[in-house]
Amino acid sequence: MVKLQFDRNKQYKITLPKALVEAKGWEKGDRINVSLDSKGDLVLSLKSRKRGGNR
């Protein structure tokens, strides 16, 4: 479970669990697309790799 947070810049944020990020093979600097499915649930998908990445 993640906690929705609100920062000083008036932005909502969530922190993803390390195990989930590692299971997806994501790395710091990767661009993640955030969208909604037909039920209104959030969908996270890799948009692009960071430049100079290992993959």
MOPAC internal coordinates of N, CA, C and O (Angstrom, degrees):
PM7 1SCF
backbone

  N    0.0000 0     0.00 0     0.00 0    0    0    0
  C    1.4466 1     0.00 0     0.00 0    1    0    0
  C    1.5296 1   108.21 1     0.00 0    2    1    0
  O    1.2310 1   120.89 1   -34.79 1    3    2    1
  N    1.3142 1   115.90 1   145.21 1    3    2    1
  C    1.4595 1   121.36 1   176.51 1    5    3    2
  C    1.5222 1   109.13 1  -118.69 1    6    5    3
  O    1.2310 1   120.92 1   -22.11 1    7    6    5
  N    1.3080 1   115.85 1   157.89 1    7    6    5
  C    1.4589 1   122.07 1  -179.02 1    9    7    6
  C    1.5264 1   108.93 1  -109.45 1   10    9    7
  O    1.2310 1   120.54 1   -49.79 1   11   10    9
  N    1.3196 1   116.57 1   130.21 1   11   10    9
  C    1.4573 1   121.79 1   175.71 1   13   11   10
  C    1.5273 1   108.28 1   -75.33 1   14   13   11
  O    1.2310 1   120.85 1   -51.27 1   15   14   13
  N    1.3310 1   115.98 1   128.73 1   15   14   13
  C    1.4560 1   121.42 1  -178.23 1   17   15   14
  C    1.5206 1   109.89 1  -121.57 1   18   17   15
  O    1.2310 1   120.63 1   -22.78 1   19   18   17
  N    1.3136 1   116.39 1   157.22 1   19   18   17
  C    1.4621 1   123.47 1   178.97 1   21   19   18
  C    1.5126 1   106.77 1  -128.59 1   22   21   19
  O    1.2310 1   120.10 1   -58.06 1   23   22   21
  N    1.3473 1   117.42 1   121.94 1   23   22   21
  C    1.4586 1   119.85 1  -174.51 1   25   23   22
  C    1.5245 1   113.07 1  -100.54 1   26   25   23
  O    1.2310 1   121.03 1     1.13 1   27   26   25
  N    1.3112 1   115.64 1  -178.87 1   27   26   25
  C    1.4694 1   122.16 1  -177.28 1   29   27   26
  C    1.5265 1   112.40 1   -65.64 1   30   29   27
  O    1.2310 1   120.33 1   156.92 1   31   30   29
  N    1.3278 1   116.98 1   -23.08 1   31   30   29
  C    1.4630 1   121.29 1   178.65 1   33   31   30
  C    1.5261 1   111.97 1   -87.26 1   34   33   31
  O    1.2310 1   121.12 1  -167.06 1   35   34   33
  N    1.3215 1   115.46 1    12.94 1   35   34   33
  C    1.4669 1   122.86 1   178.89 1   37   35   34
  C    1.5248 1   111.68 1    59.02 1   38   37   35
  O    1.2310 1   121.08 1  -138.19 1   39   38   37
  N    1.3567 1   115.55 1    41.81 1   39   38   37
  C    1.4554 1   122.99 1   176.97 1   41   39   38
  C    1.5234 1   108.78 1  -116.72 1   42   41   39
  O    1.2310 1   120.86 1   -41.85 1   43   42   41
  N    1.3276 1   115.95 1   138.15 1   43   42   41
  C    1.4567 1   119.95 1   172.40 1   45   43   42
  C    1.5146 1   108.60 1   -85.01 1   46   45   43
  O    1.2310 1   120.47 1   -37.85 1   47   46   45
  N    1.3388 1   116.70 1   142.15 1   47   46   45
  C    1.4547 1   121.74 1  -177.38 1   49   47   46
  C    1.5164 1   110.43 1  -142.26 1   50   49   47
  O    1.2310 1   121.39 1   -28.55 1   51   50   49
  N    1.3459 1   114.95 1   151.45 1   51   50   49
  C    1.4558 1   120.85 1   168.58 1   53   51   50
  C    1.5294 1   106.96 1  -129.44 1   54   53   51
  O    1.2310 1   120.76 1   -28.32 1   55   54   53
  N    1.3072 1   116.15 1   151.68 1   55   54   53
  C    1.4519 1   122.01 1   175.29 1   57   55   54
  C    1.5230 1   107.12 1  -106.41 1   58   57   55
  O    1.2310 1   120.72 1   -53.78 1   59   58   57
  N    1.3230 1   116.23 1   126.22 1   59   58   57
  C    1.4585 1   120.41 1  -179.51 1   61   59   58
  C    1.5268 1   109.64 1   -85.61 1   62   61   59
  O    1.2310 1   120.46 1   -40.36 1   63   62   61
  N    1.3240 1   116.73 1   139.64 1   63   62   61
  C    1.4643 1   119.11 1   177.49 1   65   63   62
  C    1.5326 1   111.36 1   -62.15 1   66   65   63
  O    1.2310 1   120.80 1   -40.16 1   67   66   65
  N    1.3243 1   116.07 1   139.84 1   67   66   65
  C    1.4577 1   122.46 1  -178.70 1   69   67   66
  C    1.5290 1   111.19 1   -54.94 1   70   69   67
  O    1.2310 1   119.98 1   137.91 1   71   70   69
  N    1.3269 1   117.63 1   -42.09 1   71   70   69
  C    1.4667 1   121.32 1  -178.35 1   73   71   70
  C    1.5276 1   111.36 1   -61.11 1   74   73   71
  O    1.2310 1   119.91 1   142.63 1   75   74   73
  N    1.3260 1   117.78 1   -37.37 1   75   74   73
  C    1.4585 1   121.51 1   179.38 1   77   75   74
  C    1.5294 1   110.37 1   -67.85 1   78   77   75
  O    1.2310 1   120.32 1   134.49 1   79   78   77
  N    1.3123 1   116.99 1   -45.51 1   79   78   77
  C    1.4715 1   121.89 1   180.00 1   81   79   78
  C    1.5300 1   109.92 1   -62.46 1   82   81   79
  O    1.2310 1   120.58 1   136.44 1   83   82   81
  N    1.3234 1   116.49 1   -43.56 1   83   82   81
  C    1.4664 1   119.67 1   179.27 1   85   83   82
  C    1.5263 1   111.34 1   -66.56 1   86   85   83
  O    1.2310 1   119.88 1   141.25 1   87   86   85
  N    1.3302 1   117.83 1   -38.75 1   87   86   85
  C    1.4685 1   121.39 1   178.69 1   89   87   86
  C    1.5312 1   111.10 1   -62.94 1   90   89   87
  O    1.2310 1   120.31 1   145.41 1   91   90   89
  N    1.3187 1   117.00 1   -34.59 1   91   90   89
  C    1.4643 1   121.58 1   178.43 1   93   91   90
  C    1.5265 1   111.87 1   -80.00 1   94   93   91
  O    1.2310 1   120.17 1   165.23 1   95   94   93
  N    1.3328 1   117.29 1   -14.77 1   95   94   93
  C    1.4601 1   120.80 1  -178.63 1   97   95   94
  C    1.5196 1   112.98 1    77.89 1   98   97   95
  O    1.2310 1   120.43 1  -162.39 1   99   98   97
  N    1.3261 1   116.78 1    17.61 1   99   98   97
  C    1.4576 1   121.14 1   179.16 1  101   99   98
  C    1.5186 1   109.63 1   -77.60 1  102  101   99
  O    1.2310 1   121.40 1   -25.53 1  103  102  101
  N    1.3377 1   114.92 1   154.47 1  103  102  101
  C    1.4650 1   121.30 1   178.66 1  105  103  102
  C    1.5202 1   109.79 1  -133.56 1  106  105  103
  O    1.2310 1   121.10 1   -19.52 1  107  106  105
  N    1.3170 1   115.51 1   160.48 1  107  106  105
  C    1.4632 1   121.40 1   176.53 1  109  107  106
  C    1.5219 1   108.73 1   -53.28 1  110  109  107
  O    1.2310 1   120.32 1   -48.29 1  111  110  109
  N    1.3097 1   116.99 1   131.71 1  111  110  109
  C    1.4599 1   122.00 1   178.86 1  113  111  110
  C    1.5182 1   113.70 1    97.59 1  114  113  111
  O    1.2310 1   119.77 1   163.89 1  115  114  113
  N    1.3535 1   118.05 1   -16.11 1  115  114  113
  C    1.4614 1   120.03 1   175.62 1  117  115  114
  C    1.5224 1   108.98 1   -63.98 1  118  117  115
  O    1.2310 1   120.65 1   -31.70 1  119  118  117
  N    1.3216 1   116.36 1   148.30 1  119  118  117
  C    1.4635 1   121.32 1   178.14 1  121  119  118
  C    1.5286 1   107.87 1   -98.53 1  122  121  119
  O    1.2310 1   120.85 1   -54.87 1  123  122  121
  N    1.3250 1   115.99 1   125.13 1  123  122  121
  C    1.4557 1   122.47 1  -176.10 1  125  123  122
  C    1.5206 1   109.38 1  -109.80 1  126  125  123
  O    1.2310 1   120.85 1   -53.66 1  127  126  125
  N    1.3294 1   115.98 1   126.34 1  127  126  125
  C    1.4544 1   121.84 1   177.85 1  129  127  126
  C    1.5333 1   108.83 1   -83.65 1  130  129  127
  O    1.2310 1   120.31 1   -44.86 1  131  130  129
  N    1.3143 1   117.00 1   135.14 1  131  130  129
  C    1.4670 1   122.73 1   177.87 1  133  131  130
  C    1.5216 1   107.58 1  -116.50 1  134  133  131
  O    1.2310 1   120.70 1   -55.78 1  135  134  133
  N    1.3367 1   116.26 1   124.22 1  135  134  133
  C    1.4651 1   120.54 1  -179.85 1  137  135  134
  C    1.5197 1   109.39 1  -142.91 1  138  137  135
  O    1.2310 1   121.07 1    -4.45 1  139  138  137
  N    1.3225 1   115.55 1   175.55 1  139  138  137
  C    1.4668 1   122.17 1   177.63 1  141  139  138
  C    1.5179 1   109.05 1  -113.92 1  142  141  139
  O    1.2310 1   120.62 1   -39.61 1  143  142  141
  N    1.3344 1   116.41 1   140.39 1  143  142  141
  C    1.4609 1   119.61 1   174.75 1  145  143  142
  C    1.5261 1   109.41 1   -87.97 1  146  145  143
  O    1.2310 1   120.30 1     4.68 1  147  146  145
  N    1.3203 1   117.04 1  -175.32 1  147  146  145
  C    1.4666 1   121.39 1  -175.85 1  149  147  146
  C    1.5249 1   113.37 1   -64.79 1  150  149  147
  O    1.2310 1   120.13 1   160.95 1  151  150  149
  N    1.3445 1   117.37 1   -19.05 1  151  150  149
  C    1.4682 1   121.67 1   178.00 1  153  151  150
  C    1.5286 1   112.52 1   -93.94 1  154  153  151
  O    1.2310 1   120.67 1   176.83 1  155  154  153
  N    1.3434 1   116.32 1    -3.17 1  155  154  153
  C    1.4571 1   119.88 1  -178.98 1  157  155  154
  C    1.5148 1   113.70 1    89.14 1  158  157  155
  O    1.2310 1   120.09 1  -171.60 1  159  158  157
  N    1.3318 1   117.43 1     8.40 1  159  158  157
  C    1.4638 1   121.08 1   178.26 1  161  159  158
  C    1.5244 1   109.92 1   -83.36 1  162  161  159
  O    1.2310 1   120.79 1   -31.95 1  163  162  161
  N    1.3280 1   116.09 1   148.05 1  163  162  161
  C    1.4638 1   120.98 1   177.44 1  165  163  162
  C    1.5199 1   110.70 1   -70.59 1  166  165  163
  O    1.2310 1   121.28 1   -39.19 1  167  166  165
  N    1.3214 1   115.16 1   140.81 1  167  166  165
  C    1.4638 1   122.22 1   175.02 1  169  167  166
  C    1.5227 1   107.17 1  -126.27 1  170  169  167
  O    1.2310 1   120.51 1   -55.02 1  171  170  169
  N    1.3327 1   116.63 1   124.98 1  171  170  169
  C    1.4617 1   122.13 1   177.52 1  173  171  170
  C    1.5181 1   107.73 1  -107.96 1  174  173  171
  O    1.2310 1   120.38 1   -49.01 1  175  174  173
  N    1.3261 1   116.88 1   130.99 1  175  174  173
  C    1.4630 1   120.94 1   178.45 1  177  175  174
  C    1.5188 1   109.42 1  -144.37 1  178  177  175
  O    1.2310 1   121.03 1   -28.34 1  179  178  177
  N    1.3151 1   115.64 1   151.66 1  179  178  177
  C    1.4544 1   121.02 1  -179.68 1  181  179  178
  C    1.5195 1   109.54 1   -69.07 1  182  181  179
  O    1.2310 1   120.64 1   -56.32 1  183  182  181
  N    1.3262 1   116.37 1   123.68 1  183  182  181
  C    1.4668 1   121.31 1   177.37 1  185  183  182
  C    1.5262 1   109.74 1   -91.19 1  186  185  183
  O    1.2310 1   120.59 1   131.10 1  187  186  185
  N    1.3363 1   116.48 1   -48.90 1  187  186  185
  C    1.4601 1   120.29 1   178.14 1  189  187  186
  C    1.5176 1   109.60 1  -158.78 1  190  189  187
  O    1.2310 1   121.86 1   -26.86 1  191  190  189
  N    1.3065 1   114.04 1   153.14 1  191  190  189
  C    1.4711 1   121.12 1   177.31 1  193  191  190
  C    1.5124 1   109.88 1   -79.86 1  194  193  191
  O    1.2310 1   121.58 1   -26.89 1  195  194  193
  N    1.3174 1   114.58 1   153.11 1  195  194  193
  C    1.4590 1   118.54 1   173.57 1  197  195  194
  C    1.5133 1   108.72 1   -62.14 1  198  197  195
  O    1.2310 1   120.42 1   -26.41 1  199  198  197
  N    1.2963 1   116.81 1   153.59 1  199  198  197
  C    1.4652 1   120.58 1   178.35 1  201  199  198
  C    1.5131 1   109.77 1   -68.61 1  202  201  199
  O    1.2310 1   121.08 1   -41.03 1  203  202  201
  N    1.3133 1   115.54 1   138.97 1  203  202  201
  C    1.4586 1   119.79 1   178.89 1  205  203  202
  C    1.5104 1   112.89 1    76.01 1  206  205  203
  O    1.2310 1   120.34 1  -162.69 1  207  206  205
  N    1.3399 1   116.96 1    17.31 1  207  206  205
  C    1.4592 1   120.72 1  -179.66 1  209  207  206
  C    1.5059 1   112.64 1   -69.97 1  210  209  207
  O    1.2310 1   121.09 1   -10.98 1  211  210  209
  N    1.3051 1   115.52 1   169.02 1  211  210  209
  C    1.4626 1   121.37 1  -178.67 1  213  211  210
  C    1.5150 1   112.85 1   -79.78 1  214  213  211
  O    1.2310 1   119.41 1   173.50 1  215  214  213
  N    1.3026 1   118.73 1    -6.50 1  215  214  213
  C    1.4641 1   120.91 1  -174.94 1  217  215  214
  C    1.4902 1   111.38 1  -116.42 1  218  217  215
  O    1.2310 1   120.10 1   180.00 1  219  218  217

